[in-house]
């Protein structure tokens, strides 16, 4: 995962997967593999980088559009043929990852 150096030490893929897995409803815990979750979190990091959210400007308020993020993830999952997941199912990973980022103060 490519993050800027300032945030590199904060984000841990294994911790993120555990955190997100805890956010998933029981029926999705078995549907998503750890690799599926890592794939989606990698897409989210690409999105954050493309929007400059990881630039580390402490004075800038970060506005995250969850719908826009979900559209980005859905488009890339479809393009990559990476599983047959619905937007509703992927929403749980997106929300879990955003909660993880908040818990480690990634955007602050």
C-alpha positions in Angstrom: 0.0 0.0 0.0 1.5 3.3 -1.0 0.9 6.0 1.7 3.0 9.0 2.3 5.7 8.5 4.8 4.0 10.5 7.6 1.0 8.2 7.6 2.9 5.0 6.6 3.5 3.9 10.2 -0.1 4.4 11.1 -1.8 2.2 8.6 -1.4 -1.5 9.0 -3.1 -3.9 6.5 -3.5 -6.7 9.0 -5.0 -4.4 11.6 -7.3 -2.8 9.0 -8.5 -6.3 7.9 -9.3 -7.3 11.5 -11.0 -4.0 12.2 -13.1 -4.2 9.0 -14.0 -7.8 9.6 -15.4 -6.8 13.0 -17.6 -4.3 11.2 -19.1 -6.8 8.8 -22.5 -8.4 9.4 -22.2 -12.1 10.1 -23.4 -13.2 6.7 -20.7 -11.2 5.0 -17.8 -12.3 7.2 -17.8 -15.6 5.3 -18.4 -14.0 1.9 -15.4 -11.7 2.0 -11.9 -13.3 2.2 -9.1 -11.3 3.8 -7.7 -10.9 0.2 -11.0 -9.3 -0.9 -10.8 -6.9 2.0 -7.2 -6.0 1.2 -8.1 -5.5 -2.5 -10.9 -3.0 -1.6 -8.7 -1.2 1.0 -6.0 -0.8 -1.8 -8.6 0.7 -4.0 -9.6 3.1 -1.2 -6.0 4.2 -0.8 -5.7 4.8 -4.5 -8.9 6.9 -4.2 -7.5 8.9 -1.2 -4.2 9.5 -3.1 -6.0 10.6 -6.2 -8.0 13.2 -4.2 -4.9 14.4 -2.3 -6.4 13.2 1.1 -3.0 11.7 2.2 -1.0 14.9 1.5 -0.8 15.7 5.2 -2.0 19.3 5.1 -3.0 19.7 8.7 -4.9 22.9 8.0 -7.2 21.4 5.5 -10.5 19.9 6.5 -10.9 16.5 4.8 -14.4 16.0 3.2 -15.0 12.4 2.3 -17.9 11.6 0.0 -18.9 8.0 0.9 -21.1 7.7 -2.2 -18.3 8.8 -4.5 -15.9 6.4 -2.9 -18.3 3.5 -3.3 -18.8 4.4 -7.0 -15.0 4.4 -7.4 -14.8 1.0 -5.7 -17.7 -0.5 -7.7 -16.2 0.7 -11.0 -12.8 -0.8 -10.3 -14.2 -4.1 -8.9 -16.3 -4.4 -12.1 -13.3 -3.5 -14.3 -11.0 -5.9 -12.6 -13.6 -8.7 -12.5 -12.8 -9.0 -8.8 -15.8 -10.8 -7.3 -19.5 -10.5 -7.5 -20.3 -8.1 -4.7 -23.2 -5.7 -4.5 -22.8 -2.0 -3.7 -24.6 -2.7 -0.4 -22.1 -5.4 0.5 -19.1 -3.3 -0.4 -20.5 -0.4 1.6 -19.7 -2.3 4.8 -16.0 -2.6 3.8 -15.9 1.1 2.8 -17.6 2.1 6.1 -15.3 -0.2 8.1 -12.2 1.1 6.4 -13.3 4.7 7.0 -13.8 3.9 10.7 -10.4 2.3 10.8 -8.8 5.4 9.3 -10.6 7.5 11.8 -9.5 5.3 14.7 -5.8 5.9 13.7 -6.4 9.6 12.9 -5.2 9.1 9.3 -6.8 12.2 8.0 -6.0 14.5 10.9 
